[in-house]
Amino acid sequence: MILTRETLWLLVGFAGQAAFTGRFVLQWLYSEYKKRSVIPTNFWYLSIVGSTLLLAYAIYRQDPVFIVGQAFGSLVYFRNLQLIAKNQKRKGISNA
């Protein structure tokens, strides 16, 4: 099987969508486990991975609506990780 440029970009798009969908599955299962609504830190990491891959795909497709939507989302995801780190530092919690 020959991997064409178009096939490669479709794989990038599907990988981004899988990561993006995976974050909702993670949040749902984690909340079920905790018996309350919880957003785990890995939700934000999956959001960044999915958003970055989808942004690359949107740029390749030259879709300005998709590009703006994914670019803005990444800012929110990084900010949430900053807030989590700041809160953990304030509480003296280590990520190690």
C-alpha positions as CSV (number, residue, x, y, z in Angstrom):
1,M,0.0,0.0,0.0
2,I,1.3,3.4,-1.0
3,L,0.8,6.2,1.5
4,T,-0.2,9.3,-0.4
5,R,-0.1,12.8,1.0
6,E,-3.9,12.9,1.1
7,T,-4.0,9.6,3.0
8,L,-1.4,10.9,5.5
9,W,-3.5,14.1,6.1
10,L,-6.6,12.0,6.6
11,L,-4.8,9.9,9.2
12,V,-3.7,13.2,10.9
13,G,-7.3,14.4,10.9
14,F,-8.7,11.1,12.2
15,A,-6.0,10.9,14.9
16,G,-6.8,14.4,16.1
17,Q,-10.5,13.5,16.1
18,A,-9.8,10.3,18.1
19,A,-7.8,12.2,20.7
20,F,-10.5,14.9,20.9
21,T,-13.2,12.2,21.4
22,G,-11.0,10.3,23.8
23,R,-10.9,13.2,26.2
24,F,-14.7,13.0,26.6
25,V,-14.5,9.3,27.2
26,L,-11.8,9.8,29.7
27,Q,-13.8,12.5,31.5
28,W,-17.0,10.3,31.6
29,L,-15.2,7.2,32.9
30,Y,-13.2,9.2,35.5
31,S,-16.4,10.9,36.7
32,E,-18.1,7.5,36.9
33,Y,-15.2,6.2,38.9
34,K,-15.3,9.2,41.3
35,K,-19.1,9.2,41.4
36,R,-19.1,13.0,40.7
37,S,-18.3,15.2,37.7
38,V,-14.5,15.6,37.5
39,I,-12.2,16.8,34.7
40,P,-8.8,15.0,35.1
41,T,-5.6,16.8,34.1
42,N,-5.2,14.3,31.2
43,F,-8.4,15.7,29.7
44,W,-6.5,18.9,28.9
45,Y,-3.5,17.1,27.5
46,L,-5.7,15.1,25.2
47,S,-7.4,18.4,24.3
48,I,-4.1,19.9,23.3
49,V,-3.1,16.8,21.2
50,G,-6.4,16.6,19.5
51,S,-6.6,20.3,18.9
52,T,-3.1,20.5,17.5
53,L,-3.6,17.7,15.1
54,L,-7.0,19.1,14.0
55,L,-5.4,22.5,13.6
56,A,-2.7,21.0,11.3
57,Y,-5.4,19.3,9.3
58,A,-7.5,22.4,9.1
59,I,-4.4,24.4,7.8
60,Y,-3.8,21.7,5.2
61,R,-7.4,21.9,4.2
62,Q,-7.2,25.7,4.2
63,D,-10.4,26.0,6.2
64,P,-10.4,29.4,8.0
65,V,-13.4,28.6,10.3
66,F,-11.8,25.3,11.4
67,I,-8.4,27.0,11.9
68,V,-9.8,29.8,14.1
69,G,-11.8,27.3,16.2
70,Q,-8.9,25.0,16.9
71,A,-6.4,27.8,17.4
72,F,-8.6,29.4,20.1
73,G,-9.3,26.1,21.8
74,S,-5.6,25.4,22.3
75,L,-5.2,28.7,24.3
76,V,-8.0,27.6,26.7
77,Y,-6.4,24.1,27.2
78,F,-3.0,25.5,27.9
79,R,-4.5,28.1,30.3
80,N,-6.3,25.4,32.2
81,L,-3.0,23.4,32.6
82,Q,-1.4,26.6,33.9
83,L,-4.2,27.1,36.5
84,I,-3.9,23.5,37.6
85,A,-0.1,23.8,38.0
86,K,-0.5,27.1,39.9
87,N,-3.1,25.6,42.2
88,Q,-1.0,22.5,42.9
89,K,2.1,24.6,43.6
90,R,0.1,26.7,46.0
91,K,-1.1,23.6,47.8
92,G,2.4,22.0,47.7
93,I,1.4,19.1,45.5
94,S,4.1,17.6,43.3
95,N,3.5,16.1,39.9
96,A,6.4,13.6,40.4
